[in-house]
Structure formats: C-alpha cells, structure tokens
Amino acid sequence: MAPTLNVIFCGTPQFAVPILNKLVADGFHIQLVVTQPDRPKGRGLELVSSPVKQRALELGLPITQPERIKNNEEFRNQLSDSKPDAIVVVGYGRIVPQWMLNLPPLGNVNLHASLLPKYRGAAPIQWAIALGETVTGVTTMKLDAGLDTGDILLQREVSIAADETSETLAPRLAATGADLAVETLRGLQSGTIRPRPQDNFQATLAPILKKEDGLIDFTRSAAEILNRLRGFQPWPGAYTRFRGKNFQIWKAEKVDRSLAPAELQVEHDRLLVGCGLNTGIEMLEVQVEGKKRTSAAEFIRGYRPRSAEKLGS
C-alpha cells in the first residue's frame, strides 16, 4: 500500500468542502487548511467563517487564514516547515505565488470546474450553463503562474441536464471532483500521470459575474435567456424592470409564441413575454423589488399587468 501523502489544502467555498472530506476519508494527512479570513456578512456585519473553515473545525484540522500570502514570511515559513508532498487548491481565492508553486515535490494541484481549456476563470459552472453547454466536467491541473493555464493532469465529463441550474450542478461537479482529486494525487505519487499542456487556442473565459450580467436582453432568443437564467442562480439572477421597479424572473419556460421583444401577453393566470428571433417565454415565478417571490398567477392578481405592456422600463 502506498505511503500516506502529506497535503496542504487551500480552499474557501462550499464547492471545496466535498474535496476536503474525501481527502480526509481516504487517509491523506492534511497538515494544514488554508482558507480566507472571516468576513463580515448580513445586516449585522457579523464575522462569518468560510465553509471550508467550518468543516475543518469539525474535522479537527489545523487552520490558517492569512490576509495576504505573496510576501508573508510567517505564512511562507509555516508552509515550508510542514514539508508537504502536495498542495491541493480548490477555489481558494488568491493567486498562488511562485515560492508556493515551487514548494512541494508533487506540485500544486488545482481542481477546476470545467473541461479546460474551456471556461478558464472564476465562474466556469455559471458560464457553461449560461452559454448552453450540455456537457461540462472537472479538471485537475498543475498550477502555474497563469490563470488556469497549467498542464492538465486528469479530466472527467459531467452532463448538464436541460433544467440544471448552477446551484444543482455545482454539488455534482464537486462530488466528481473529489474522486478525481484522490485519483490525481495517487497517480502523481505512483508516477502514472503524464501532464499534458493546454491548447491555448481552444481557451474560453468564464469571468467573475457582475450584477449587470443578470440584466435580461429581450432581443436574445428565449433559449439564450433561459440558459442565462439557469446559469446565473442564485446571483445575479435574471432581472429587468417593471413599472420602474426591479423585476426578477426566477423560473420560466419556453413557449410557442411570437411576440415583440419585451412585450407582455397576459392569458388568464399565465404571464408571457416576447424574446428575440420570434420566440417567447412563460414566466412562472417572479419577484418585484421589495416584495416576496411569487407565482405568476399571484403577480397578475396583485399588479394587473396588461397585454402589450413592456418590460425593461
């Protein structure tokens, strides 16, 4: 049986938690968990620990939360003294400096939630759905100084269901990624993995989401709008304006209607809106600024929207 590897785990979001769980369950020696500092959250601005920190505390693992890492001598000495065989990085949220890349003999292994070189960047799950992909996956790679440009170690495909949202896809990718992380570390340990360079000409980007990404452009087709609605859950969502107020569309489906873009059609308790290319969607769950999320039927009873009225103003 292969000897236990000494691993430093760097991660912050919920997506990274299943990977940490799997490494512990499979007998890797987690010498240190590195995660982002506690951040103020909510109306009371109380400090909240990252999901990875919360899980590491439950597991009784040592934790460090440096505010900066590049020129942090104390942190550098802490990692050097640990003499890790590998560093595993999953959504940590900091650029890994060169001294850290050079530290462990097996390198810094990053788990990325796409089939690289597709969807390099901070939001690969969201953009894969928003751009209509039917297949995505997870990739382990050797981190280098670039943005998700390191050599590919292993990959595994995951299908995207027609009604999938980023909230439902992320846990499935994390579960697959956990198995892949273990397989990768064992393969590096045994020398059976042959890293392969990425084809930079095939690269696409998945930049961090901005609020304006959720603004609905009704000149897009119904399919494009629904893809973006699914991908951008829970934030920034899919929103427009209705009678001067922010209007969020939470759930919708395509309908066989030809309406002018952004034009409403009210059919009893059904609420339709026109999209580009002579397509339309039926809004099923909506939310007006300052109000609760509600069904389209309840919205119609409360606001009495009129057919031919337009969204977006």
C-alpha positions in Angstrom: 0.0 0.0 0.0 1.3 3.5 -0.9 2.5 5.6 2.0 0.3 8.5 3.2 0.9 11.8 1.4 1.3 15.0 3.4 -1.1 17.5 1.9 -1.8 21.2 2.5 -5.4 22.1 1.4 -6.2 25.6 0.2 -9.9 26.3 -0.3 -12.7 28.6 0.7 -16.2 28.0 -0.8 -18.8 25.2 -0.3 -17.6 23.7 -3.6 -14.3 22.8 -1.9 -15.8 21.0 1.1 -16.5 17.6 -0.5 -12.9 17.5 -1.8 -11.6 18.1 1.7 -13.9 15.5 3.1 -12.8 12.9 0.5 -9.1 13.5 1.1 -9.5 13.0 4.9 -11.7 9.9 4.3 -9.1 8.4 2.0 -6.3 8.7 4.5 -4.3 11.7 3.3 -2.6 13.6 6.1 -4.0 17.1 6.0 -1.2 19.1 7.6 -2.9 22.5 7.3 -6.0 24.0 5.9 -5.5 27.4 4.3 -8.7 29.5 3.8 -9.8 33.1 3.5 -10.2 35.2 6.7 -13.6 35.5 8.3 -15.7 38.2 6.5 -18.5 40.5 7.8 -21.9 39.4 6.4 -25.5 40.3 6.7 -27.2 43.3 8.2 -25.3 43.0 11.5 -22.0 42.6 9.7 -21.0 39.7 11.9 -17.9 37.8 11.0 -18.6 34.6 9.2 -16.2 31.8 8.6 -15.8 30.2 5.2 -17.5 26.8 4.5 -14.0 25.2 4.4 -13.0 26.7 7.8 -16.3 25.5 9.3 -15.7 21.9 8.0 -12.0 21.9 9.0 -13.0 22.9 12.6 -15.4 19.9 12.6 -12.7 17.6 11.4 -10.2 19.0 14.0 -7.7 20.1 11.3 -5.2 22.9 11.8 -6.2 26.1 10.1 -4.6 29.3 9.0 -6.2 32.4 7.4 -3.6 34.8 6.1 -4.9 38.1 4.7 -2.1 38.1 2.2 0.3 35.3 1.1 2.7 36.5 -1.6 5.1 38.4 0.7 4.0 36.9 4.0 7.2 35.4 5.6 5.3 33.9 8.6 3.0 32.1 6.2 5.8 31.0 4.0 7.8 29.6 6.9 4.7 27.8 8.2 4.2 26.0 4.8 7.9 25.3 4.4 8.1 23.8 7.9 5.2 21.5 7.0 7.2 19.9 4.2 4.1 18.9 2.1 4.2 16.4 -0.6 1.5 18.3 -2.5 -0.7 21.3 -2.1 -4.3 21.0 -3.2 -6.1 24.2 -4.3 -9.8 24.4 -4.8 -11.5 27.8 -5.0 -9.1 29.4 -2.6 -9.5 32.9 -3.9 -5.9 34.0 -4.0 -3.2 33.9 -6.7 -0.7 31.3 -5.6 2.8 32.9 -5.6 5.8 31.3 -7.2 7.5 30.3 -4.0 4.4 28.2 -3.1 4.3 26.6 -6.6 7.9 25.5 -6.1 7.5 24.2 -2.6 6.0 20.6 -2.8 7.7 17.9 -4.9 4.3 16.8 -6.4 3.3 20.4 -7.1 0.2 22.4 -6.5 -2.8 20.5 -7.8 -5.8 22.6 -8.7 -9.3 21.2 -9.2 -11.2 23.4 -11.7 -14.9 23.0 -12.5 -14.7 22.8 -16.3 -13.1 20.8 -19.1 -10.0 23.0 -19.5 -9.0 24.9 -21.6 -12.7 25.8 -21.8 -14.1 28.2 -19.2 -10.9 29.4 -17.6 -11.7 31.9 -14.8 -13.8 32.4 -11.7 -17.3 31.3 -12.8 -16.9 28.2 -15.0 -20.1 26.5 -13.7 -22.3 29.5 -14.3 -21.0 30.4 -17.8 -21.1 26.8 -19.0 -24.9 26.7 -18.3 -25.4 30.3 -19.5 -23.8 29.6 -22.8 -25.9 26.5 -23.4 -23.4 23.7 -22.9 -24.8 20.2 -22.4 -21.6 18.7 -21.1 -19.0 20.1 -18.7 -16.7 18.4 -16.2 -13.8 18.8 -13.8 -10.1 19.1 -14.5 -7.1 18.6 -12.2 -4.1 20.6 -13.3 -0.7 21.6 -12.1 -0.9 25.2 -11.1 1.5 27.6 -12.8 1.8 31.4 -12.8 -1.1 31.9 -15.3 -4.9 32.0 -15.0 -5.9 28.3 -15.2 -3.2 27.7 -17.8 -1.3 24.8 -16.1 -0.8 21.4 -17.5 -3.8 19.1 -17.4 -3.5 16.0 -15.2 -6.9 14.3 -15.4 -10.4 15.2 -16.6 -13.9 13.8 -16.2 -17.0 14.7 -18.0 -20.4 15.5 -16.4 -23.6 16.0 -18.3 -25.7 19.1 -17.8 -29.5 18.4 -17.6 -31.9 20.6 -19.5 -33.3 22.1 -16.3 -30.0 22.3 -14.5 -29.0 25.4 -12.6 -25.6 26.4 -11.2 -26.9 25.5 -7.7 -27.7 21.9 -8.7 -24.7 21.4 -10.9 -22.1 22.6 -8.5 -22.6 19.8 -5.9 -22.5 17.1 -8.6 -19.2 18.5 -10.0 -17.8 18.7 -6.5 -18.6 15.1 -5.9 -17.0 14.0 -9.1 -14.0 16.3 -8.4 -13.4 14.8 -5.0 -12.9 11.4 -6.6 -10.7 12.9 -9.3 -8.5 14.7 -6.8 -7.8 11.4 -5.0 -7.1 9.7 -8.3 -4.8 12.5 -9.3 -2.7 12.5 -6.1 -2.3 8.7 -6.2 -1.3 9.0 -9.9 1.3 11.6 -9.2 2.6 9.6 -6.3 3.0 6.5 -8.4 4.3 8.4 -11.5 1.5 7.1 -13.7 0.1 10.5 -14.8 1.6 12.3 -17.8 0.7 16.0 -17.6 -0.3 17.5 -21.0 -0.2 21.2 -22.0 -3.4 23.0 -22.7 -4.2 24.2 -26.2 -4.4 27.9 -25.6 -6.1 28.4 -29.0 -9.1 26.5 -27.7 -9.4 28.5 -24.4 -12.6 30.3 -23.5 -13.1 32.6 -20.5 -15.5 32.5 -17.6 -15.0 35.8 -15.9 -16.3 36.6 -12.4 -20.0 37.5 -12.6 -21.1 41.1 -12.4 -24.6 42.4 -11.4 -25.2 43.6 -15.0 -24.7 40.1 -16.3 -28.2 39.3 -15.0 -29.9 42.1 -16.9 -32.2 40.4 -19.4 -31.7 41.5 -23.1 -35.0 40.6 -24.6 -33.5 40.7 -28.1 -31.8 37.4 -27.2 -33.7 34.2 -28.1 -35.8 32.5 -25.5 -33.3 29.7 -25.3 -30.4 32.1 -24.6 -32.4 33.9 -21.9 -33.4 30.7 -20.2 -29.8 29.4 -20.3 -28.6 32.6 -18.6 -31.5 32.4 -16.0 -30.4 28.9 -15.1 -26.7 29.7 -15.0 -26.9 32.9 -13.0 -28.7 31.3 -10.0 -28.7 32.5 -7.2 -26.7 35.6 -8.2 -27.0 37.9 -10.2 -30.2 36.0 -11.4 -32.2 37.3 -14.3 -33.9 40.6 -13.9 -35.4 43.5 -15.8 -37.7 46.5 -14.9 -41.5 46.6 -14.5 -43.2 49.9 -14.0 -39.9 51.5 -12.8 -39.1 48.7 -10.3 -36.6 45.9 -10.4 -38.3 42.7 -11.6 -36.7 39.4 -11.0 -37.6 36.3 -13.1 -36.8 33.2 -11.0 -38.4 30.5 -13.1 -39.6 30.4 -16.7 -40.0 28.1 -19.7 -40.1 28.4 -23.4 -43.5 28.8 -25.2 -44.5 28.7 -28.8 -45.4 32.4 -29.2 -44.3 35.1 -31.5 -44.2 38.4 -29.6 -42.2 41.6 -29.9 -39.2 41.5 -27.6 -40.0 42.6 -24.0 -43.8 42.7 -24.8 -46.1 41.1 -22.2 -49.0 38.9 -23.0 -51.4 38.0 -20.2 -53.6 34.9 -20.7 -55.8 34.4 -17.6 -53.2 33.4 -15.0 -50.3 33.0 -17.4 -47.7 35.6 -18.0 -45.7 35.6 -21.3 -43.1 37.8 -22.7 -41.6 38.1 -26.1 -37.9 37.4 -26.9 -35.7 37.7 -29.9 -36.0 35.6 -33.1 -39.8 35.4 -32.7 -39.6 33.4 -29.6 -41.2 33.8 -26.1 -41.1 32.6 -22.6 -43.7 32.0 -19.9 -42.7 33.4 -16.5 -43.6 31.0 -13.7 -42.1 32.6 -10.6 -41.2 36.3 -10.3 -40.4 38.9 -7.7 -41.0 42.7 -7.7 -38.5 44.8 -5.9 -39.2 44.9 -2.2 -41.8 42.1 -2.4 -41.6 38.3 -1.9 -41.0 35.8 -4.6 -44.4 34.7 -6.0 -46.1 32.7 -8.8 -47.0 34.5 -12.0 -50.7 34.0 -11.2 -50.3 35.8 -7.9 -48.4 38.6 -9.6 -51.1 39.0 -12.2 -53.8 39.3 -9.4 -51.8 41.8 -7.5 -50.4 44.0 -10.2 -52.8 43.5 -13.1 -50.2 43.8 -15.9 -51.7 44.5 -19.3 -51.0 42.7 -22.6 -48.7 44.8 -24.9 -47.2 46.4 -21.8 -43.4 46.2 -22.0 -40.7 45.1 -19.5 -37.5 46.9 -19.2 -38.6 50.4 -18.1 
